[in-house]
Amino acid sequence: MAKVAVELERALSSRQAHGTPGQTMSRILARGNGWTVADVLCTSGPRDRTFEEQHSRYAIAIVLAGSFQYRSSVGRGLMTRGSVMLGNHGQCFECGHDHGDGDRCVSFWYLPEYFEQLVADAGVRRHSVDFRVPSLPPLRHLSSLAACAEIGATGSDYVAWEELGVRLAVRATELASGVSCNRTALPLNAEAWVTRTVRTVDRQPDGGWTLEALAREAGLSPYHFLRTFERVTGVTPHQYVRRVRLREAALRLVAESRTVLDIALDCGFGDVSNFNRAFRIEFGETPRMFRRRRGGSAEP
């Protein structure tokens, strides 16, 4: 389990031991002229009441661990590891944990004039600077940015937060412009069993998660599982499992000195050639190059 998930589990265990209500804790990682980035850990669960809040700035948050339901005036979505929450300046929203305890995110907050200038400079064609969807699924186009945010949250000095914030703002804006919000009704309890499924995969990324195994875990036929999972998360089960494994491997490449082969096998890949190919497609560079460019430990 990744270090960010371990720290979330510790916070949840502490909350349970002391019987305290769920709470949100923010730790500023960096800030500059017009932007702030924070490590945000929430220990709320199904028994905690949700409250309406308001975004004081533009917000883009990458989910590192856990899951939650996000609702805003432009729609709702189940936030899972690797997905990206989007918030407009002045927009009201709610975050709930109806089907599981806690989450951890890296949240970027942008002052309106700073964000608007970024979008304008990037030449993104939009009718309005505001996001028209509540979130983005864990897409390949976001994998490298999500991995960097996760590495930075563990304390690595090799993450340039200002540059990451600029890239994330522009990329999220571009992707959100081409994503439509699915407002059709979901099957009863769909979010509940999808939440259980993704949290199981997050805890055990090296498990033998075939479509049949995941569907059996959810108590559904493979057809209905595939169809509903994609509607809820925005990606297929295969894509979700592979991206969880690849992000887990990316973190270990930087944090550990073990060989690429050992890390690949531990993260659920059958052989190193398939891992190398998948990693390069996802992150645009080889595992060794990824490790070297982010100050990871050399192999023994």
C-alpha positions in Angstrom: 0.0 0.0 0.0 1.3 3.5 -0.9 2.7 5.7 1.8 -0.1 8.2 1.3 -2.7 5.5 1.9 -0.9 4.3 5.0 -1.0 7.7 6.5 -4.7 8.0 5.8 -5.3 4.6 7.5 -3.3 5.8 10.5 -5.5 8.9 10.8 -8.7 6.9 10.5 -7.4 4.4 13.2 -6.6 7.3 15.5 -10.0 8.8 15.0 -11.7 5.5 15.8 -9.6 4.9 18.9 -10.5 8.3 20.3 -14.1 8.4 19.1 -13.8 11.8 17.6 -15.9 13.2 14.7 -14.5 13.2 11.2 -12.5 16.3 10.3 -10.5 17.8 7.4 -6.9 18.7 7.9 -4.9 20.8 5.5 -1.1 21.1 5.3 0.2 23.8 3.0 2.9 22.3 0.7 3.8 25.5 -1.2 2.3 28.8 -2.3 3.1 31.7 -4.6 1.6 34.7 -6.2 -1.9 33.6 -7.0 -1.7 29.9 -6.1 -1.6 27.6 -3.2 -1.2 23.8 -2.9 -2.1 21.7 0.1 -2.1 18.1 1.3 -5.7 17.7 2.4 -6.6 14.6 4.6 -10.2 13.9 5.6 -11.3 11.4 8.2 -15.1 11.7 7.7 -17.3 8.6 7.2 -20.9 7.5 6.6 -21.9 8.6 10.1 -20.7 12.2 9.7 -23.1 14.9 8.5 -22.2 16.7 5.2 -22.3 20.5 5.1 -22.6 22.8 2.1 -19.4 24.7 1.5 -18.2 27.3 -1.0 -15.1 27.4 -3.1 -13.3 30.7 -2.4 -11.0 30.2 -5.4 -10.7 27.9 -8.4 -9.9 24.5 -7.1 -8.4 21.4 -8.7 -7.8 18.4 -6.4 -6.1 15.1 -7.2 -7.4 12.2 -5.1 -4.4 10.2 -3.7 -6.3 7.7 -1.5 -9.8 6.8 -0.4 -12.9 8.0 -2.1 -15.9 10.4 -1.6 -19.0 11.8 -3.3 -18.7 15.3 -4.7 -21.7 17.4 -5.5 -21.8 20.9 -7.0 -24.1 23.0 -9.1 -22.7 21.4 -12.3 -23.2 17.8 -11.3 -22.0 15.1 -9.1 -19.4 12.3 -9.2 -17.7 9.6 -7.3 -14.1 10.6 -6.6 -11.6 7.7 -6.6 -7.9 7.5 -6.6 -6.4 9.3 -9.6 -9.6 11.3 -10.4 -9.6 15.1 -10.3 -12.2 17.3 -8.5 -13.0 20.6 -10.2 -14.3 23.7 -8.4 -15.3 27.1 -9.7 -14.7 30.3 -7.8 -17.8 31.1 -5.7 -19.4 27.7 -6.4 -21.3 25.9 -3.6 -20.5 22.2 -3.1 -20.8 19.2 -0.7 -18.4 16.3 -0.1 -19.8 13.1 1.4 -18.5 9.7 2.5 -21.6 7.6 2.3 -19.9 4.3 1.5 -16.4 4.5 3.0 -14.2 6.4 5.5 -11.7 9.1 4.6 -9.8 10.4 1.6 -6.6 12.2 0.9 -6.0 14.8 -1.9 -3.4 17.2 -3.1 -5.5 20.4 -3.7 -4.4 23.3 -5.9 -6.2 26.6 -5.3 -6.0 29.5 -7.7 -7.0 33.1 -7.4 -9.5 34.0 -10.1 -7.3 36.5 -12.0 -4.4 34.1 -11.9 -6.4 31.1 -13.1 -8.1 33.1 -15.9 -4.7 34.3 -17.1 -3.4 30.8 -17.3 -6.4 29.7 -19.3 -6.1 32.6 -21.6 -2.3 32.2 -22.1 -2.9 28.5 -22.9 -5.3 29.4 -25.7 -8.0 27.1 -24.5 -11.2 28.0 -26.3 -14.1 28.2 -23.9 -17.3 30.2 -23.6 -16.4 30.7 -19.9 -13.4 30.1 -17.7 -15.7 28.1 -15.3 -15.7 24.3 -15.4 -18.9 22.8 -16.7 -18.3 19.3 -15.1 -17.6 18.5 -11.5 -14.7 16.2 -12.0 -12.4 14.2 -14.4 -11.9 10.4 -14.2 -8.4 8.9 -13.7 -7.3 9.4 -17.4 -4.0 8.6 -18.9 -3.5 12.3 -19.8 -3.4 13.0 -16.1 -1.3 10.1 -14.9 2.0 11.8 -14.9 0.7 14.8 -13.1 -1.1 12.7 -10.5 2.0 10.6 -9.9 4.1 13.7 -9.3 1.5 15.1 -6.9 1.6 11.8 -5.0 5.4 11.8 -4.9 5.4 15.4 -3.6 2.9 14.6 -0.9 5.4 12.1 0.5 8.0 14.8 1.0 10.1 14.6 -2.1 12.1 17.7 -2.9 12.0 17.0 -6.6 8.5 18.2 -7.3 8.3 21.8 -8.6 4.8 22.7 -7.3 4.4 25.9 -9.2 5.2 24.2 -12.5 2.9 21.3 -11.6 0.1 23.7 -10.7 0.3 25.5 -14.1 0.4 22.2 -16.1 -2.5 20.8 -14.1 -4.7 23.9 -14.5 -4.2 23.9 -18.3 -4.5 20.2 -18.7 -7.6 19.9 -16.6 -9.2 22.9 -18.4 -8.5 21.3 -21.8 -9.9 17.9 -20.8 -13.0 19.4 -19.0 -13.9 21.2 -22.2 -14.4 17.9 -24.0 -16.1 16.0 -21.2 -19.9 15.9 -20.8 -21.7 15.4 -17.5 -23.7 12.2 -17.4 -26.9 13.2 -15.5 -28.8 9.9 -16.1 -29.9 7.9 -13.1 -27.6 5.2 -11.8 -28.7 1.7 -10.7 -29.7 1.4 -7.1 -26.6 1.2 -4.8 -24.2 1.5 -7.8 -21.9 4.0 -6.0 -21.8 1.8 -2.9 -20.5 -1.3 -4.6 -18.2 0.6 -7.0 -16.7 2.3 -3.9 -16.1 -1.0 -2.3 -14.6 -2.4 -5.5 -12.1 0.5 -6.0 -11.1 0.6 -2.3 -10.4 -3.2 -2.5 -8.2 -2.6 -5.6 -6.4 0.3 -3.9 -5.6 -1.8 -0.9 -4.4 -4.8 -3.0 -3.2 -3.5 -6.4 -1.3 -6.8 -7.0 -4.4 -8.9 -6.7 -5.7 -11.1 -9.6 -8.3 -8.5 -10.6 -9.9 -10.0 -13.7 -13.3 -8.6 -14.8 -14.9 -11.9 -13.6 -13.2 -11.6 -10.2 -14.2 -7.9 -9.7 -17.8 -8.7 -10.9 -18.0 -11.6 -8.4 -16.8 -9.3 -5.6 -19.6 -6.9 -6.5 -22.2 -9.6 -6.8 -23.0 -8.7 -10.4 -22.7 -10.3 -13.9 -19.6 -9.3 -15.8 -21.7 -7.3 -18.3 -23.6 -5.3 -15.7 -20.5 -4.7 -13.7 -18.5 -3.4 -16.6 -21.3 -1.2 -17.8 -22.0 0.4 -14.4 -18.4 0.7 -13.3 -17.5 2.7 -16.4 -20.6 5.0 -15.9 -19.7 5.7 -12.3 -15.9 6.1 -12.6 -15.4 7.2 -16.2 -13.0 4.4 -16.9 -13.2 0.7 -17.4 -12.2 -1.7 -14.6 -9.1 -2.8 -16.6 -8.0 0.8 -17.0 -8.6 1.6 -13.3 -6.7 -1.5 -12.1 -3.8 -0.9 -14.5 -3.5 2.8 -13.5 -3.5 2.0 -9.8 -0.7 -0.5 -10.3 1.3 1.9 -12.4 1.0 4.8 -9.9 2.0 2.4 -7.2 5.0 1.4 -9.2 5.9 5.0 -9.9 5.9 5.8 -6.2 8.1 2.8 -5.4 10.5 3.6 -8.1 11.3 6.9 -6.4 11.0 5.8 -2.8 12.8 2.4 -3.0 16.1 1.1 -4.4 14.8 -2.3 -5.5 15.1 -3.4 -9.1 12.5 -2.4 -11.7 11.7 -6.1 -12.1 11.0 -6.6 -8.4 8.7 -3.5 -8.3 6.9 -4.6 -11.4 6.2 -8.1 -10.0 5.1 -6.7 -6.6 2.6 -4.3 -8.3 0.9 -7.1 -10.1 2.6 -7.2 -13.5 3.5 -10.7 -14.9 6.7 -9.7 -16.5 9.0 -6.7 -16.9 8.6 -6.3 -20.6 4.8 -5.7 -20.3 5.4 -3.4 -17.4 8.0 -1.3 -19.2 5.7 -1.0 -22.2 2.6 0.0 -20.1 4.7 2.4 -18.0 6.0 4.2 -21.0 2.6 4.5 -22.6 1.1 5.9 -19.4 3.9 8.3 -18.3 5.8 9.0 -21.6 9.1 7.7 -20.3 10.7 4.4 -19.1 10.7 3.4 -15.5 14.4 4.0 -15.1 14.1 7.4 -16.7 11.2 8.3 -14.4 13.2 7.2 -11.4 16.3 9.1 -12.4 14.5 12.4 -13.3 12.8 12.4 -9.9 15.8 11.7 -7.7 14.9 8.1 -7.0 17.4 5.6 -5.4 19.7 3.7 -7.8 19.1 0.0 -8.2 21.4 -2.2 -6.1 
